[in-house]
Amino acid sequence: MVTRSVLIKRRVKNYTHLPDPPRIPDMMEQMDAITAFLNMLSAWFRHRGDVFVGSGGYIWKTPQDGHGPHPDGSFAAGLEDPGWLMHSNGYIISEVGKPPDLAFEVGSRSTGRRDYTEKREIYAEYGVGEYWRFDHSGGRYHDAPLAGDRLVDGVYEPIEIVSESDGSHWGYSEALGLEFWWVRDESPSRFEGELRFRDPVSGVFLRTHDEAEDAADRAGAAEARAAYAEARMAEMEAEMRRLRGR
């Protein structure tokens, strides 16, 4: 009999474990957008078993490469066992069977210019379907607050970005079926914009992690109030029955 633990070990070995990429010195200023990318997309696609949402790991063409880009975020759909990719610490195209559908980079002082020049060509060469760039500073690190490219016949073509009157910018991602948004952050912060996603069908923004927690807290409080009201009603009914029985 083959135990589940043995099956897990065998399946994990299907993917080569990759080393950790080097950390950039100003990574902390990227973390808000990276965390938002991971949290919102993981929650949105949680009911699908064919989707991988990752961050920071290398993308290699083959296990023998020894080098490759390491995007701040990546997305792939139509996979057989996406959960096992988490064990591999990266994404090897030959092992997965396809390139990622989307790569995502966040602007920083040390990597900003390379994101919209060299990396654009690298991701096109790797066959990544869409390449999105988000600059929370509003364009100091990248060439724009928000930009995207879609691979057409092996060459990236710019995705249309709409600029709203309130200063927000957005574009549609075919890979995600969602709109990428750069939304001006009105709260006191050293950052000028935050990453959001919007469902074009409902016109509703995906919840951030904090918004989801607040909603859960409110739902829990409402459930507790309903339970208390139900208990009080039962007590009152019992008291009325007791009084009628005197």
C-alpha positions, 0 to 999 in steps of 0.5 A: 500500500502506498501511503499519502506521505509517500505520494506527496514526496514523489509528486514534489520531486516532479518540480526542481527546488530553486534557490532563493533570489537575491534580495534588493536593498529597497525591497520594503517599499515594494512590500505593500503592492506585492502583498496586495497582489498575492492576497487579493488574487489568491482570495479571488481564485481560491475556488479554482484548482488550476491557478498558481499565484506566486511571488519572488521566485525565479522563472527558469526555462529548464532545470539546467538554466541556473539563471532567469528573472524573478518577478515580484509576482506571477500568475498561471492558470490551467495547471494540473497541480499548482499547489506543488509549485509552492514547494519548488520555490520558483517556476520552471517552464519545461516542468510546468509545461507552459510559461506563466500567463502574467509577470508583475514588477513593482517599481523601486529605486534600485530596479525601476529602470530595468523593469521597463527596459531589459525585463520587458524583453526578457519576459517576452523571450520567456513567452510570458503572456502579460507583463504588468508594472506598478509604480506606487511612487506615481512614475518616479521609478517606472516610466508610468504609474501603471503599464502593461504589455500583452504578448502578440506573435512573440512581441509585447504590445502595450495594453491601453491604460485609462487615466481617470479624473481622480488621478487613478489609472487602470487597464484590463488584464485578459490573463486575470479577467480583471482590471489592474488599478493604480489608485491614489492613496489619500491616507497619510503615507510616503507612498502615492498609490496603491494596487487594486483589482476590479471585477469588470462584470460587477464593477466592484473592487476586490477586497484588500486583506484588511477589508476582508478581515473587517468584513469577517469581524462584522459578520461575526459580530452580526452572527453573535447578535443574532444568536443572542437575540434568538436566545433572549427570544427563547427565554421570553417564550419560556417565561411566558409559558411558565406564567400561563401555567400558573 
